[in-house]
Amino acid sequence: MAYSATVLHVLIASPSDVEEERKLIERSLHDWNSLHAEDKGIVLLPVMWESHSAPSMGDRPQGVINRQVVRACDMLIGSFWTRLGSPTGLEESGTVEEIKWFLKNNKPVMLYYSNRAVPQERLDLKQIESLNNFKASIRDKGLQDSYSDGVDLAQKLSRHLTRIVREITVGTVVSASAVKRAATEELTQLEAVESTTAAAPEGIYLEDYSDRAFLVRGNTLSVADNMRELGGKWLSNRTGIKGWMFSKRHLEKVASALAIPASLKPKPVSKAST
C-alpha cells in the first residue's frame, strides 16, 4: 500500500576495520523503516560511498565522495573500532573529514565505538592513539556511545533513531539538537526498560507473525509506553490480530524487558486457510 513519506538520507561512515558494522547499520535502518516508516511518515535511506559514488576526474578521492555523496545527506551514523583511517590530504581520514563537515554544517552525527577485544594482529598503537585523540576532541558534539557486539549496536540504534525521529515532523529536516536530546535521554530510556523486568505483566506472550517479525500479544495496555519506547509498532489488522510488532532481531531485548522467555507461539491458522 502506497503512503507519503519524507526521505532522510543517512550517511554510514567508518574506517575499513568495521565492515560488518557498516552492513549492520544498513540493515538496522531497513528494519526501522519496516516497523515505523508508514506510521511516522519518515524513511531513513542508507547511503554509502561504495554504492552512491561514481569515478570522477579532477579532484582527490575524498573530494569526489564529498561532492557526490556527503553533502546530499541529512545525518551521519559512524562506527569505529581499532582505526581512525587514512589521511585524505585535508584531514586525518575520510571518516574524520565527513564527520567534521556534518558538525560544521550543524547536521546531526551519531557515533558508536566498539569495545570488543583487539586481536594482536590488528593492534596499531598509532591508529588507536589517533582514534582516542579524535574521540576526545569531539566529546561534547553529537551523540557518542559504545557497543559490545552487533546485537548491542542494533539495539542502541533502534532506541536512538526512534527518539530522534519522534521530534521530526514531515517536511522538516532532522536537527542536531534532536540528536543531543537523544543522548541525554539514553539513561532515562535504560531505566524505563529495566523497570519492566521487575514483574512480568500477566497474560502477555510472544507470537510468531512473519519471517522477519513477531508480536507481543495479550493484555499489553500496562506496558504500551514501554513497547513504544522499545520501537514497537501497534498492529491491528482485518483478521482480528492485535499486538505490538517488532523485528525478530529484537526478540531477546523485548523478552528481557518483559521478563518472559524469548520463545514464540505459532501464528494462529486463519479460517480462510483451513
Residue pairs with C-beta under 8 A, 6 or more apart in sequence:
1 38
3 37
3 38
3 41
4 41
4 170
5 37
5 38
5 40
5 41
5 42
5 43
5 170
6 41
6 42
6 43
6 168
6 170
6 171
6 172
7 42
7 43
7 45
8 42
8 43
8 44
8 45
8 74
8 75
8 168
8 173
8 174
9 45
9 47
9 72
9 73
9 74
9 75
10 29
10 44
10 45
10 46
10 47
10 73
10 74
10 75
10 76
10 77
11 47
11 48
11 69
11 70
11 73
11 75
11 76
11 77
11 98
11 102
12 22
12 25
12 26
12 46
12 47
12 48
12 76
12 77
12 78
13 76
13 77
13 78
13 79
13 95
13 98
13 99
14 21
14 22
14 78
14 79
14 80
14 95
15 80
15 81
15 83
15 84
15 85
15 93
15 95
16 83
16 85
17 81
17 82
17 83
17 122
18 79
18 80
18 81
18 114
20 150
21 79
21 81
21 112
21 114
21 150
21 153
22 48
22 79
24 150
24 153
24 154
25 46
25 77
25 79
25 153
25 157
26 46
26 48
27 154
27 249
28 153
28 154
28 157
28 158
28 161
29 44
29 45
29 46
29 161
30 46
31 154
31 158
31 247
31 249
32 44
32 157
32 158
32 161
32 162
32 231
33 43
33 44
34 212
34 213
34 247
35 213
35 231
35 232
35 233
35 245
35 246
35 247
36 42
36 162
36 165
36 231
36 233
37 43
37 44
39 233
40 165
40 168
41 170
42 165
42 168
42 170
44 161
44 165
47 69
47 72
47 73
48 69
49 65
49 69
52 68
52 69
53 64
53 65
53 68
53 69
54 68
55 64
56 64
56 67
56 68
59 67
60 88
60 89
61 88
61 94
62 88
62 89
62 90
62 94
62 97
65 94
65 98
66 97
66 98
66 101
70 98
70 101
70 102
71 101
73 102
73 107
74 107
74 108
74 173
74 174
75 102
75 107
75 108
75 109
75 110
75 174
75 179
76 98
76 99
76 102
76 107
76 108
76 109
76 110
77 110
77 111
77 112
77 157
78 95
78 98
78 99
78 109
78 110
78 111
78 112
79 111
79 112
79 113
79 114
79 153
80 95
80 111
80 112
80 113
80 114
80 131
80 135
81 113
81 114
81 116
81 118
82 118
82 122
82 123
82 124
82 127
82 128
82 131
83 124
83 127
83 131
84 92
84 93
84 95
84 96
84 127
84 130
84 131
84 134
85 92
85 93
85 94
85 95
85 96
86 93
86 94
87 93
88 94
88 97
90 97
91 97
91 100
92 130
92 134
96 134
99 109
99 111
99 138
102 108
102 109
103 109
103 138
103 141
103 142
106 175
106 176
107 176
108 142
108 143
108 164
108 174
108 175
108 176
108 178
108 179
109 141
109 142
109 143
109 176
109 179
110 142
110 143
110 157
110 160
110 179
111 138
111 142
111 143
111 144
111 145
112 144
112 145
112 146
112 147
112 153
112 156
112 157
113 135
113 144
113 145
113 146
113 147
114 146
114 147
114 148
114 153
115 146
115 147
115 148
116 148
116 149
118 128
135 144
138 144
142 176
142 179
142 180
142 183
143 160
143 179
143 180
143 182
143 183
144 183
145 156
145 160
145 183
145 186
147 153
147 156
151 249
151 252
151 253
154 249
154 250
155 250
155 253
158 230
158 231
158 250
159 186
159 189
159 229
159 230
159 231
160 179
160 182
160 183
160 186
162 229
162 231
163 178
163 181
163 182
163 185
163 189
164 174
164 178
164 179
164 182
165 174
167 175
167 178
167 181
168 174
168 178
189 229
192 225
192 226
192 229
193 226
193 229
193 230
193 257
196 223
196 226
196 257
196 258
196 259
197 256
197 257
197 258
197 259
198 259
199 259
200 258
200 259
200 260
201 218
201 219
201 220
201 222
201 223
201 258
202 219
203 218
203 219
204 216
204 217
204 218
204 219
204 220
204 223
204 258
204 260
205 216
205 217
205 218
205 260
205 265
206 214
206 215
206 216
206 217
206 251
206 254
206 255
206 260
206 262
206 263
206 264
206 265
207 214
207 215
207 216
207 217
207 243
207 264
207 265
207 266
207 267
207 268
208 214
208 215
208 264
208 265
208 266
208 267
209 215
209 235
209 241
209 243
209 245
209 267
212 247
212 248
213 245
213 246
213 247
213 248
214 245
214 246
214 248
214 251
214 264
215 235
215 241
215 243
215 244
215 245
215 246
216 223
216 227
216 232
216 243
216 244
216 246
216 254
216 258
217 242
217 243
218 243
220 227
220 243
220 244
223 258
224 244
226 257
227 234
227 244
227 254
230 246
230 250
230 253
230 254
230 257
231 246
231 250
232 244
232 245
232 246
232 254
233 244
233 245
233 246
234 242
234 243
234 244
234 245
235 241
235 242
235 243
235 244
235 245
236 242
239 270
241 268
246 254
251 262
251 264
252 262
255 261
255 262
255 263
256 262
